[in-house]
Amino acid sequence: MPVQLESEILFYRMDLFQEKGIEPPATFDDLAAAAQALHAPDKRLSGIGLRGKGAAATSMFSSFLYGFGGDWLDQNKNPTLTTPEAIAAFKYYGDLARNSGPRGAENNSWPENVALFQQGSLAMFVDASVFKVNVEDPSKSQVAGKVGYAVLPKGPVAQDPASFVWGISISSQSKHKEAAWYFIQWATSKPQTLELLKRGIPVARTSTWSDPSYTAESNKQFDQVQQQSIALSKHTYNPPVVSVAEVRDAIGPVIIAAIQGKDVAAAAEKANNDVKNIIATSG
């Protein structure tokens, strides 16, 4: 049963956008242009933060893959990492991180990018909507109150921001299934999810988002972006396979190769074969 429902969104510095006269990007081309315009390494400011750290980067790369019209698998459950759409997505993502991101972007995941954004060292970053609570915390974030939120821009083929669902299930081996079911009903109830939402956790229960005790003080831009992103999302972030961790480990090196400006096609070919073998043994 879903408890938490995050979306992949764009966090940006409203003050920097205003200074440069830049509008929130609507397309991938706009995103690259904005990142380059805001990139100022001499001022210790990078245009954009993207995950680049191997397997962890696949989560955020997924929306770019979908935006270029690609996918992890075809209808026959064969990996599709070498298609023109996938190669274009890898190259775009890598070029964006390399040309407009912080040095060593291939070593960064969400902890690094969130921290850099909090410190005022990123003009934008792409990640899960749950990190609103981090960037708006005035005790830890130097940019609290200056943060804007936007739906992930549209790619050449689609606008399909990935969704991230966290849920609770009951083990088939449980000796207390009835008690577990009562717990799930309590944990996913409106009163409990309302408490989570007020603490900054994007919840899955739709009615909670419109509760007056939340909307009275909520960030309306963030709320709109979250709901619009979920409405647009057609995929989750993970490849639909049994051995998710192994497959993510196999795909990660392609993203690193793209960021480092190496041979993306060769890296994708290797990853495609590795994923095919993983699926053959585990499903």
TORMAR-564483 format. One line per field, with one value per residue (C-alpha): residue number from 0; z, x, y. Coordinates in Angstrom, 3 decimals. Each point is the difference from the previous one (the first is absolute). Layout:
% residues N
nr NUM  ...;
up Z  ...;
east X  ...;
north Y  ...;
//
This chain:
% residues 283
nr 0  1  2  3  4  5  6  7  8  9  10  11  12  13  14  15  16  17  18  19  20  21  22  23  24  25  26  27  28  29  30  31  32  33  34  35  36  37  38  39  40  41  42  43  44  45  46  47  48  49  50  51  52  53  54  55  56  57  58  59  60  61  62  63  64  65  66  67  68  69  70  71  72  73  74  75  76  77  78  79  80  81  82  83  84  85  86  87  88  89  90  91  92  93  94  95  96  97  98  99  100  101  102  103  104  105  106  107  108  109  110  111  112  113  114  115  116  117  118  119  120  121  122  123  124  125  126  127  128  129  130  131  132  133  134  135  136  137  138  139  140  141  142  143  144  145  146  147  148  149  150  151  152  153  154  155  156  157  158  159  160  161  162  163  164  165  166  167  168  169  170  171  172  173  174  175  176  177  178  179  180  181  182  183  184  185  186  187  188  189  190  191  192  193  194  195  196  197  198  199  200  201  202  203  204  205  206  207  208  209  210  211  212  213  214  215  216  217  218  219  220  221  222  223  224  225  226  227  228  229  230  231  232  233  234  235  236  237  238  239  240  241  242  243  244  245  246  247  248  249  250  251  252  253  254  255  256  257  258  259  260  261  262  263  264  265  266  267  268  269  270  271  272  273  274  275  276  277  278  279  280  281  282;
up 0.000  -1.033  2.783  -1.643  -3.618  -1.279  -3.424  -1.874  -0.201  -0.705  2.938  -1.009  1.524  -0.621  0.752  -2.552  -2.643  0.563  -0.193  -3.374  -1.277  -0.454  0.057  1.443  -2.847  -1.968  -2.153  0.285  -2.307  2.342  2.958  -1.617  -1.014  3.506  1.618  -2.267  0.527  3.781  0.087  1.638  1.395  0.773  2.451  1.374  -1.645  -2.245  -2.349  0.960  2.253  -1.357  1.619  -1.559  2.542  -1.801  0.978  1.969  -3.157  -1.813  2.141  -1.411  -3.432  -0.484  -0.744  -2.611  -1.578  -0.188  -1.297  -2.996  -0.682  1.427  2.629  1.991  -1.742  -3.142  -0.143  -0.013  3.195  -1.827  1.150  -2.305  1.148  -3.488  -1.846  -1.615  2.582  2.938  -1.423  -0.583  3.601  1.426  -2.027  0.889  3.702  -0.044  -1.967  2.338  3.116  -1.495  -1.590  2.633  3.169  2.800  -0.560  0.820  -0.645  -0.537  3.726  1.100  1.066  1.848  3.263  -1.867  -2.280  2.803  2.076  -2.917  -0.659  3.697  -0.061  -2.994  -2.337  -2.478  -2.027  -0.630  0.804  -1.042  2.609  1.994  1.385  3.535  0.197  0.270  3.770  -0.196  -2.241  1.898  3.448  1.115  2.607  -2.692  -3.329  -1.064  -2.814  2.010  -1.270  -3.361  -1.478  -2.974  -1.169  -3.543  -1.765  -1.718  -3.537  -3.073  -2.035  -3.792  0.166  3.361  3.356  2.407  3.445  1.914  3.199  3.171  2.056  3.538  1.440  2.738  -0.598  2.070  -0.159  -1.097  2.913  2.573  2.958  0.700  -3.347  1.517  2.387  -2.867  -2.097  2.824  0.252  -3.738  0.201  2.843  -1.674  -3.286  1.590  -0.633  3.526  -0.166  -3.563  0.865  2.725  -2.478  -2.631  2.475  0.780  -3.686  -1.110  -3.304  0.759  -2.261  1.353  -2.368  2.404  2.480  -2.414  -0.059  3.756  1.190  2.957  -2.521  -2.824  2.371  0.229  -2.817  -2.944  -2.806  -2.763  1.456  0.482  -3.617  -1.352  2.076  -1.180  -3.629  -0.008  1.384  -2.616  -2.804  1.296  -1.933  1.518  3.267  0.219  0.205  -2.838  0.286  0.843  2.963  0.582  0.101  1.909  -2.387  -3.051  1.411  0.694  -3.633  -1.395  2.269  -1.892  -3.182  1.798  1.396  -3.473  -1.415  2.677  -0.578  -3.770  -0.764  -2.554  0.943  -2.710  1.147  3.650  -0.893  -2.013  2.952  2.407  -2.369  -0.095  3.776  0.616  -2.467  1.922  3.349  -1.253  -1.435  3.410  2.226  -2.076;
east 0.000  1.538  0.933  2.445  -0.166  2.862  0.493  3.139  0.000  2.251  1.152  1.274  1.178  -2.724  2.336  2.600  -2.648  -1.379  3.453  0.639  -3.551  -0.385  -3.355  -0.363  1.008  -2.768  2.146  3.270  1.558  -1.192  1.452  3.433  -0.062  -0.989  2.650  2.696  -1.156  0.146  3.238  2.703  2.823  2.059  -2.741  -0.230  -3.391  -0.920  -2.954  -1.552  0.477  -0.797  0.639  3.006  1.017  -0.536  -3.112  -1.483  0.028  -2.376  -2.862  0.217  1.241  -3.214  -2.101  2.498  -0.109  -3.797  0.188  2.030  -2.529  2.123  -0.675  1.873  -1.595  -2.006  -3.307  1.857  1.885  3.290  2.245  0.002  3.053  1.513  -2.961  0.489  -2.386  1.967  3.366  -1.340  -1.263  3.319  1.925  -2.331  0.136  3.763  0.596  -2.268  1.791  3.467  -0.509  -2.177  0.444  2.562  3.350  -0.079  -3.737  0.427  0.708  -3.165  -3.324  -2.855  1.888  2.688  -2.389  -2.389  2.923  1.418  -3.395  -0.452  3.403  -0.956  2.409  -2.634  -2.434  -2.175  -0.139  -2.228  -1.123  -2.922  -2.612  0.626  3.066  -2.145  0.199  3.807  0.358  -2.627  1.476  1.348  2.236  1.895  -0.692  1.407  -2.560  -3.169  -2.777  1.765  -0.871  -2.291  -1.509  -0.781  -1.207  2.866  0.142  -1.248  2.403  0.074  -2.666  -1.769  -0.394  0.036  1.452  0.605  -1.903  1.375  -2.405  0.735  -2.469  -0.726  -0.722  -0.674  2.399  -1.529  1.897  -1.575  -1.714  -1.980  -1.505  -3.170  1.973  2.282  -3.037  -1.344  3.388  0.019  -3.483  1.176  3.295  -1.692  -2.985  -0.610  0.929  3.351  0.832  -1.005  2.639  2.571  -0.928  0.253  3.529  0.901  -0.538  -1.944  -2.745  -2.036  -3.481  -1.435  -2.553  2.739  1.481  -3.249  -0.581  -0.498  2.348  2.783  -0.879  -0.323  3.789  1.306  2.201  -2.564  2.610  1.471  -3.445  -0.929  3.274  -0.299  -3.539  0.710  3.085  -1.921  -2.720  2.587  1.964  -0.410  2.954  1.733  3.720  1.188  0.454  -2.870  2.155  0.439  3.683  -0.380  3.218  2.133  -1.565  0.527  3.626  0.363  -1.534  1.840  3.323  -1.693  -1.052  3.503  1.495  -2.379  0.943  3.702  -0.387  0.977  -1.418  -3.670  -0.957  2.625  -0.970  -3.674  0.757  1.765  -2.773  -2.657  1.701  0.484  -3.653  -1.103  2.006  -1.361  -3.581  0.656  1.010  -2.447  -2.921;
north 0.000  3.336  2.422  2.374  1.167  2.139  1.496  1.003  3.790  2.969  2.115  3.452  3.274  2.558  2.917  -1.106  -0.607  3.497  1.587  -1.668  0.436  -3.752  -1.765  -3.507  -2.342  -1.671  -2.304  -1.900  2.608  2.749  -1.903  -0.269  3.667  1.145  -2.193  1.427  3.595  -0.411  -1.987  2.132  -2.149  3.121  0.953  -3.542  -0.417  -2.926  0.161  -3.315  -2.997  -3.462  -3.345  -1.680  -2.606  -3.275  -1.937  2.921  2.120  -2.362  1.288  3.529  -1.014  -1.986  3.109  1.151  -3.446  0.188  3.574  -1.149  -2.752  -2.793  -2.646  -2.617  -3.012  -0.680  -1.878  -3.297  0.916  0.485  2.874  3.031  1.937  0.139  1.496  3.447  1.448  -1.403  1.076  3.514  0.131  -1.208  2.575  2.871  -0.830  -0.400  3.197  1.970  -1.252  0.467  3.422  1.682  -2.055  -0.027  -1.649  -3.689  -0.260  -3.743  -0.294  1.794  -1.451  1.686  0.746  1.933  1.901  0.910  1.285  2.008  1.562  0.824  1.722  2.139  -1.809  -1.240  2.081  -3.071  -3.666  -2.872  -2.478  -1.374  2.388  -1.273  2.253  3.124  -0.438  0.189  3.031  1.987  -0.667  3.402  -1.607  -1.931  1.678  3.361  0.187  -0.688  2.250  0.481  -3.388  -0.444  -3.277  -1.132  -3.112  -1.786  1.496  -1.778  -2.087  -0.304  -2.727  0.115  1.694  -2.908  0.765  -3.206  -0.703  -1.576  -2.085  -1.166  -2.470  -2.489  -3.671  -3.093  -2.904  -3.280  -1.540  2.320  -1.659  3.175  0.957  1.481  2.208  1.042  0.956  2.151  1.704  0.729  1.519  2.239  0.972  0.939  1.761  3.668  1.174  -1.751  1.047  3.561  0.057  -1.290  2.576  2.853  -1.202  0.162  -3.603  -0.307  -2.487  -2.241  0.770  2.623  1.456  0.867  2.550  1.992  -0.019  3.628  -0.477  -0.731  2.400  2.958  0.274  -2.178  1.032  0.165  -0.169  -3.172  -1.566  0.724  -1.354  -3.174  -0.720  0.888  -2.217  -2.958  0.523  0.000  -2.987  -3.229  -1.867  -0.630  0.588  -3.601  -2.483  -2.541  -3.014  -2.327  0.751  3.763  0.667  -2.046  1.636  3.491  -0.911  -1.070  3.210  2.424  -0.187  1.243  3.183  0.439  -0.502  2.615  2.549  -0.641  0.407  -3.585  -2.443  -0.168  -2.493  -2.500  0.394  -0.426  -3.148  -1.575  1.010  -1.348  -3.401  -0.013  0.830  -2.665  -2.588  1.171  -0.254  -3.445  -1.325  1.868  1.289;
//
